[in-house]
Amino acid sequence: MKNRLITLFIVSLGIAGTNAQNHLTLWYKSPAKAWEEALPVGNGRLGAMIFGDTQKERIQFNENTLYSGEPETPKNINIVPDLAHIRQLLGEGKNAEAGTIMQEKWIGRLNEAYQPFGDLYIDFDSKEAVTDYMHSLDMENAVVTTSYKQNGVDISREVFASYPAKLLSYI
């Protein structure tokens, strides 16, 4: 009985280790056909959606200064001088007046939505059949990998983003 418990304990450690290693990875057995199926990668400044096609890769990318709407007006807003007055207005039921002050002085003009910068297509010469296809996103390391076998050759492509280096890399 004691040996069975020890064996069970050792096996459970192995299973727990395997599970912990892969729990932050998404795996797919076919390329993305739509944007919602593509795998994201980014660093806060640059971002991309990787589709994972073996014949014509599509990478839709973005850069954080490309957005719709008015120019960004980042500034530190000091709400303290108006806080007591707004509380008083709210207490008196003057919600619209308080809302107008908050809109003008607190919220600012940050109403933009990010837009795609563009689509990069990479055409690969080989049209041969593909086997062992895998498209994955390792969320712990922020790496998208597309791997497959073609003509008996293992092919692997990786896309990652580095915040310190301020780059998006396709290898």
Secondary structure, DSSP 8 states (H G I E B T S, - for coil): -HHHHHHHHHHHHHHHHHHHHHTTEEEESS--SSGGGSEEEE-SSEEEEE---SSEEEEEEEETT-BSSS---------HHHHHHHHHHHHTT-HHHHHHHHIIIIITT----B---EEEEEE-S----EEEEEEEEETTTTEEEEEEEETTEEEEEEEEEETTTTEEEE-
